[in-house]
């Protein structure tokens, strides 16, 4: 029954990330695109337009 209420598509991973970062105080994953606007972040091997 627990899995029925789960949205899926990464929800469990997102929950783990929130717990590890906010509750346990662990550092976030390194990102190389933190200074790039969202529309310019490469997706599917292409640059945003």
PyMOL Python script that loads the backbone (N, CA, C, O; Angstrom):
from pymol import cmd

cmd.read_pdbstr("""\
ATOM      1  N   UNK A   1       0.814  -1.193   0.000  1.00  0.00           N
ATOM      2  CA  UNK A   1       0.000   0.000   0.000  1.00  0.00           C
ATOM      3  C   UNK A   1       0.860   1.260   0.000  1.00  0.00           C
ATOM      4  O   UNK A   1       0.461   2.287  -0.549  1.00  0.00           O
ATOM      5  N   UNK A   2       2.030   1.183   0.609  1.00  0.00           N
ATOM      6  CA  UNK A   2       2.899   2.358   0.668  1.00  0.00           C
ATOM      7  C   UNK A   2       3.289   2.825  -0.728  1.00  0.00           C
ATOM      8  O   UNK A   2       3.362   4.027  -0.983  1.00  0.00           O
ATOM      9  N   UNK A   3       3.538   1.887  -1.628  1.00  0.00           N
ATOM     10  CA  UNK A   3       3.974   2.240  -2.968  1.00  0.00           C
ATOM     11  C   UNK A   3       2.850   2.833  -3.805  1.00  0.00           C
ATOM     12  O   UNK A   3       3.120   3.533  -4.781  1.00  0.00           O
ATOM     13  N   UNK A   4       1.611   2.574  -3.451  1.00  0.00           N
ATOM     14  CA  UNK A   4       0.484   3.124  -4.194  1.00  0.00           C
ATOM     15  C   UNK A   4       0.445   4.638  -4.068  1.00  0.00           C
ATOM     16  O   UNK A   4       0.111   5.329  -5.030  1.00  0.00           O
ATOM     17  N   UNK A   5       0.780   5.160  -2.902  1.00  0.00           N
ATOM     18  CA  UNK A   5       0.710   6.595  -2.687  1.00  0.00           C
ATOM     19  C   UNK A   5       1.932   7.335  -3.233  1.00  0.00           C
ATOM     20  O   UNK A   5       1.934   8.565  -3.267  1.00  0.00           O
ATOM     21  N   UNK A   6       2.951   6.625  -3.650  1.00  0.00           N
ATOM     22  CA  UNK A   6       4.179   7.222  -4.174  1.00  0.00           C
ATOM     23  C   UNK A   6       3.958   7.713  -5.601  1.00  0.00           C
ATOM     24  O   UNK A   6       3.382   6.999  -6.421  1.00  0.00           O
ATOM     25  N   UNK A   7       4.408   8.912  -5.897  1.00  0.00           N
ATOM     26  CA  UNK A   7       4.249   9.476  -7.233  1.00  0.00           C
ATOM     27  C   UNK A   7       5.141   8.759  -8.237  1.00  0.00           C
ATOM     28  O   UNK A   7       4.737   8.545  -9.379  1.00  0.00           O
ATOM     29  N   UNK A   8       6.323   8.394  -7.834  1.00  0.00           N
ATOM     30  CA  UNK A   8       7.246   7.703  -8.719  1.00  0.00           C
ATOM     31  C   UNK A   8       8.114   8.659  -9.506  1.00  0.00           C
ATOM     32  O   UNK A   8       8.045   9.874  -9.318  1.00  0.00           O
ATOM     33  N   UNK A   9       8.929   8.113 -10.383  1.00  0.00           N
ATOM     34  CA  UNK A   9       9.775   8.945 -11.225  1.00  0.00           C
ATOM     35  C   UNK A   9      10.832   9.717 -10.458  1.00  0.00           C
ATOM     36  O   UNK A   9      11.109  10.867 -10.797  1.00  0.00           O
ATOM     37  N   UNK A  10      11.425   9.130  -9.449  1.00  0.00           N
ATOM     38  CA  UNK A  10      12.495   9.792  -8.728  1.00  0.00           C
ATOM     39  C   UNK A  10      12.091  10.320  -7.371  1.00  0.00           C
ATOM     40  O   UNK A  10      12.913  10.937  -6.693  1.00  0.00           O
ATOM     41  N   UNK A  11      10.876  10.109  -6.955  1.00  0.00           N
ATOM     42  CA  UNK A  11      10.423  10.648  -5.676  1.00  0.00           C
ATOM     43  C   UNK A  11      11.247  10.120  -4.509  1.00  0.00           C
ATOM     44  O   UNK A  11      11.609  10.883  -3.613  1.00  0.00           O
ATOM     45  N   UNK A  12      11.545   8.841  -4.508  1.00  0.00           N
ATOM     46  CA  UNK A  12      12.343   8.262  -3.421  1.00  0.00           C
ATOM     47  C   UNK A  12      13.747   8.862  -3.404  1.00  0.00           C
ATOM     48  O   UNK A  12      14.293   9.130  -2.333  1.00  0.00           O
ATOM     49  N   UNK A  13      14.331   9.074  -4.572  1.00  0.00           N
ATOM     50  CA  UNK A  13      15.668   9.664  -4.643  1.00  0.00           C
ATOM     51  C   UNK A  13      15.652  11.103  -4.147  1.00  0.00           C
ATOM     52  O   UNK A  13      16.572  11.529  -3.449  1.00  0.00           O
ATOM     53  N   UNK A  14      14.622  11.849  -4.500  1.00  0.00           N
ATOM     54  CA  UNK A  14      14.510  13.232  -4.047  1.00  0.00           C
ATOM     55  C   UNK A  14      14.371  13.288  -2.533  1.00  0.00           C
ATOM     56  O   UNK A  14      14.965  14.147  -1.882  1.00  0.00           O
ATOM     57  N   UNK A  15      13.589  12.377  -1.977  1.00  0.00           N
ATOM     58  CA  UNK A  15      13.421  12.327  -0.527  1.00  0.00           C
ATOM     59  C   UNK A  15      14.755  12.034   0.147  1.00  0.00           C
ATOM     60  O   UNK A  15      15.095  12.659   1.152  1.00  0.00           O
ATOM     61  N   UNK A  16      15.507  11.093  -0.397  1.00  0.00           N
ATOM     62  CA  UNK A  16      16.825  10.774   0.174  1.00  0.00           C
ATOM     63  C   UNK A  16      17.755  11.976   0.110  1.00  0.00           C
ATOM     64  O   UNK A  16      18.496  12.245   1.056  1.00  0.00           O
ATOM     65  N   UNK A  17      17.718  12.700  -1.008  1.00  0.00           N
ATOM     66  CA  UNK A  17      18.568  13.881  -1.140  1.00  0.00           C
ATOM     67  C   UNK A  17      18.213  14.937  -0.103  1.00  0.00           C
ATOM     68  O   UNK A  17      19.102  15.519   0.519  1.00  0.00           O
ATOM     69  N   UNK A  18      16.931  15.188   0.087  1.00  0.00           N
ATOM     70  CA  UNK A  18      16.495  16.191   1.057  1.00  0.00           C
ATOM     71  C   UNK A  18      16.922  15.787   2.463  1.00  0.00           C
ATOM     72  O   UNK A  18      17.423  16.616   3.222  1.00  0.00           O
ATOM     73  N   UNK A  19      16.727  14.532   2.808  1.00  0.00           N
ATOM     74  CA  UNK A  19      17.116  14.056   4.142  1.00  0.00           C
ATOM     75  C   UNK A  19      18.620  14.169   4.338  1.00  0.00           C
ATOM     76  O   UNK A  19      19.081  14.638   5.378  1.00  0.00           O
ATOM     77  N   UNK A  20      19.389  13.738   3.333  1.00  0.00           N
ATOM     78  CA  UNK A  20      20.843  13.770   3.487  1.00  0.00           C
ATOM     79  C   UNK A  20      21.381  15.193   3.567  1.00  0.00           C
ATOM     80  O   UNK A  20      22.309  15.460   4.330  1.00  0.00           O
ATOM     81  N   UNK A  21      20.800  16.123   2.776  1.00  0.00           N
ATOM     82  CA  UNK A  21      21.299  17.496   2.767  1.00  0.00           C
ATOM     83  C   UNK A  21      20.809  18.301   3.965  1.00  0.00           C
ATOM     84  O   UNK A  21      21.606  18.962   4.631  1.00  0.00           O
ATOM     85  N   UNK A  22      19.515  18.254   4.247  1.00  0.00           N
ATOM     86  CA  UNK A  22      18.952  19.127   5.272  1.00  0.00           C
ATOM     87  C   UNK A  22      19.012  18.542   6.675  1.00  0.00           C
ATOM     88  O   UNK A  22      19.290  19.265   7.632  1.00  0.00           O
ATOM     89  N   UNK A  23      18.759  17.256   6.812  1.00  0.00           N
ATOM     90  CA  UNK A  23      18.719  16.653   8.142  1.00  0.00           C
ATOM     91  C   UNK A  23      20.110  16.230   8.591  1.00  0.00           C
ATOM     92  O   UNK A  23      20.522  16.538   9.710  1.00  0.00           O
ATOM     93  N   UNK A  24      20.831  15.531   7.733  1.00  0.00           N
ATOM     94  CA  UNK A  24      22.142  15.015   8.102  1.00  0.00           C
ATOM     95  C   UNK A  24      23.275  16.006   7.851  1.00  0.00           C
ATOM     96  O   UNK A  24      24.388  15.810   8.339  1.00  0.00           O
ATOM     97  N   UNK A  25      22.996  17.078   7.087  1.00  0.00           N
ATOM     98  CA  UNK A  25      24.007  18.094   6.842  1.00  0.00           C
ATOM     99  C   UNK A  25      25.067  17.704   5.843  1.00  0.00           C
ATOM    100  O   UNK A  25      26.148  18.292   5.833  1.00  0.00           O
ATOM    101  N   UNK A  26      24.787  16.731   5.005  1.00  0.00           N
ATOM    102  CA  UNK A  26      25.763  16.297   4.000  1.00  0.00           C
ATOM    103  C   UNK A  26      25.802  17.305   2.844  1.00  0.00           C
ATOM    104  O   UNK A  26      24.803  17.976   2.586  1.00  0.00           O
ATOM    105  N   UNK A  27      26.928  17.420   2.153  1.00  0.00           N
ATOM    106  CA  UNK A  27      27.029  18.373   1.043  1.00  0.00           C
ATOM    107  C   UNK A  27      26.225  17.913  -0.168  1.00  0.00           C
ATOM    108  O   UNK A  27      25.980  16.721  -0.355  1.00  0.00           O
ATOM    109  N   UNK A  28      25.821  18.876  -0.980  1.00  0.00           N
ATOM    110  CA  UNK A  28      25.106  18.568  -2.218  1.00  0.00           C
ATOM    111  C   UNK A  28      26.058  17.974  -3.240  1.00  0.00           C
ATOM    112  O   UNK A  28      27.278  18.046  -3.093  1.00  0.00           O
ATOM    113  N   UNK A  29      25.471  17.379  -4.292  1.00  0.00           N
ATOM    114  CA  UNK A  29      26.292  16.897  -5.400  1.00  0.00           C
ATOM    115  C   UNK A  29      26.908  18.097  -6.107  1.00  0.00           C
ATOM    116  O   UNK A  29      26.304  19.167  -6.179  1.00  0.00           O
ATOM    117  N   UNK A  30      28.107  17.908  -6.621  1.00  0.00           N
ATOM    118  CA  UNK A  30      28.770  18.977  -7.358  1.00  0.00           C
ATOM    119  C   UNK A  30      28.038  19.233  -8.665  1.00  0.00           C
ATOM    120  O   UNK A  30      27.654  18.298  -9.367  1.00  0.00           O
ATOM    121  N   UNK A  31      27.847  20.524  -8.989  1.00  0.00           N
ATOM    122  CA  UNK A  31      27.191  20.890 -10.251  1.00  0.00           C
ATOM    123  C   UNK A  31      28.106  21.815 -11.024  1.00  0.00           C
ATOM    124  O   UNK A  31      28.679  22.750 -10.465  1.00  0.00           O
ATOM    125  N   UNK A  32      28.239  21.552 -12.303  1.00  0.00           N
ATOM    126  CA  UNK A  32      29.071  22.411 -13.131  1.00  0.00           C
ATOM    127  C   UNK A  32      28.258  23.508 -13.803  1.00  0.00           C
ATOM    128  O   UNK A  32      28.826  24.383 -14.455  1.00  0.00           O
ATOM    129  N   UNK A  33      26.932  23.474 -13.654  1.00  0.00           N
ATOM    130  CA  UNK A  33      26.082  24.432 -14.350  1.00  0.00           C
ATOM    131  C   UNK A  33      25.434  25.450 -13.404  1.00  0.00           C
ATOM    132  O   UNK A  33      24.426  26.059 -13.763  1.00  0.00           O
ATOM    133  N   UNK A  34      25.990  25.644 -12.212  1.00  0.00           N
ATOM    134  CA  UNK A  34      25.349  26.529 -11.242  1.00  0.00           C
ATOM    135  C   UNK A  34      25.367  27.999 -11.641  1.00  0.00           C
ATOM    136  O   UNK A  34      24.597  28.781 -11.084  1.00  0.00           O
ATOM    137  N   UNK A  35      26.211  28.403 -12.578  1.00  0.00           N
ATOM    138  CA  UNK A  35      26.246  29.802 -13.012  1.00  0.00           C
ATOM    139  C   UNK A  35      25.555  30.005 -14.354  1.00  0.00           C
ATOM    140  O   UNK A  35      25.532  31.120 -14.875  1.00  0.00           O
ATOM    141  N   UNK A  36      24.992  28.943 -14.915  1.00  0.00           N
ATOM    142  CA  UNK A  36      24.359  29.005 -16.233  1.00  0.00           C
ATOM    143  C   UNK A  36      22.847  29.131 -16.068  1.00  0.00           C
ATOM    144  O   UNK A  36      22.260  28.396 -15.274  1.00  0.00           O
ATOM    145  N   UNK A  37      22.196  30.051 -16.806  1.00  0.00           N
ATOM    146  CA  UNK A  37      20.734  30.133 -16.742  1.00  0.00           C
ATOM    147  C   UNK A  37      20.099  28.811 -17.177  1.00  0.00           C
ATOM    148  O   UNK A  37      20.650  28.101 -18.018  1.00  0.00           O
ATOM    149  N   UNK A  38      18.930  28.481 -16.599  1.00  0.00           N
ATOM    150  CA  UNK A  38      18.287  27.198 -16.867  1.00  0.00           C
ATOM    151  C   UNK A  38      18.085  26.960 -18.356  1.00  0.00           C
ATOM    152  O   UNK A  38      18.300  25.845 -18.833  1.00  0.00           O
ATOM    153  N   UNK A  39      17.678  27.983 -19.100  1.00  0.00           N
ATOM    154  CA  UNK A  39      17.403  27.781 -20.524  1.00  0.00           C
ATOM    155  C   UNK A  39      18.659  27.460 -21.330  1.00  0.00           C
ATOM    156  O   UNK A  39      18.560  27.003 -22.468  1.00  0.00           O
ATOM    157  N   UNK A  40      19.840  27.693 -20.755  1.00  0.00           N
ATOM    158  CA  UNK A  40      21.088  27.399 -21.458  1.00  0.00           C
ATOM    159  C   UNK A  40      21.769  26.122 -20.967  1.00  0.00           C
ATOM    160  O   UNK A  40      22.851  25.779 -21.442  1.00  0.00           O
ATOM    161  N   UNK A  41      21.154  25.424 -20.034  1.00  0.00           N
ATOM    162  CA  UNK A  41      21.729  24.174 -19.533  1.00  0.00           C
ATOM    163  C   UNK A  41      21.569  23.106 -20.610  1.00  0.00           C
ATOM    164  O   UNK A  41      20.464  22.921 -21.120  1.00  0.00           O
ATOM    165  N   UNK A  42      22.647  22.395 -20.975  1.00  0.00           N
ATOM    166  CA  UNK A  42      22.549  21.360 -22.010  1.00  0.00           C
ATOM    167  C   UNK A  42      21.599  20.232 -21.590  1.00  0.00           C
ATOM    168  O   UNK A  42      21.673  19.732 -20.468  1.00  0.00           O
ATOM    169  N   UNK A  43      20.724  19.848 -22.491  1.00  0.00           N
ATOM    170  CA  UNK A  43      19.798  18.747 -22.260  1.00  0.00           C
ATOM    171  C   UNK A  43      19.816  17.858 -23.485  1.00  0.00           C
ATOM    172  O   UNK A  43      19.790  18.366 -24.606  1.00  0.00           O
ATOM    173  N   UNK A  44      19.861  16.564 -23.312  1.00  0.00           N
ATOM    174  CA  UNK A  44      19.840  15.595 -24.398  1.00  0.00           C
ATOM    175  C   UNK A  44      20.931  15.864 -25.409  1.00  0.00           C
ATOM    176  O   UNK A  44      20.725  15.662 -26.606  1.00  0.00           O
ATOM    177  N   UNK A  45      22.083  16.315 -24.957  1.00  0.00           N
ATOM    178  CA  UNK A  45      23.199  16.552 -25.862  1.00  0.00           C
ATOM    179  C   UNK A  45      23.079  17.816 -26.683  1.00  0.00           C
ATOM    180  O   UNK A  45      23.889  18.045 -27.581  1.00  0.00           O
ATOM    181  N   UNK A  46      22.074  18.655 -26.392  1.00  0.00           N
ATOM    182  CA  UNK A  46      21.891  19.907 -27.127  1.00  0.00           C
ATOM    183  C   UNK A  46      22.002  21.095 -26.185  1.00  0.00           C
ATOM    184  O   UNK A  46      21.821  20.951 -24.976  1.00  0.00           O
ATOM    185  N   UNK A  47      22.290  22.236 -26.720  1.00  0.00           N
ATOM    186  CA  UNK A  47      22.273  23.477 -25.937  1.00  0.00           C
ATOM    187  C   UNK A  47      20.868  24.058 -26.008  1.00  0.00           C
ATOM    188  O   UNK A  47      20.189  23.932 -27.027  1.00  0.00           O
ATOM    189  N   UNK A  48      20.433  24.693 -24.928  1.00  0.00           N
ATOM    190  CA  UNK A  48      19.123  25.338 -24.925  1.00  0.00           C
ATOM    191  C   UNK A  48      19.109  26.531 -25.861  1.00  0.00           C
ATOM    192  O   UNK A  48      20.155  27.125 -26.125  1.00  0.00           O
ATOM    193  N   UNK A  49      17.934  26.889 -26.368  1.00  0.00           N
ATOM    194  CA  UNK A  49      17.881  28.035 -27.290  1.00  0.00           C
ATOM    195  C   UNK A  49      17.231  29.223 -26.655  1.00  0.00           C
ATOM    196  O   UNK A  49      17.105  30.270 -27.289  1.00  0.00           O
TER     197      UNK A  49
END
""", "prot")
cmd.dss("prot")
cmd.show_as("cartoon", "prot")
cmd.util.cbc("prot")
cmd.orient("prot")
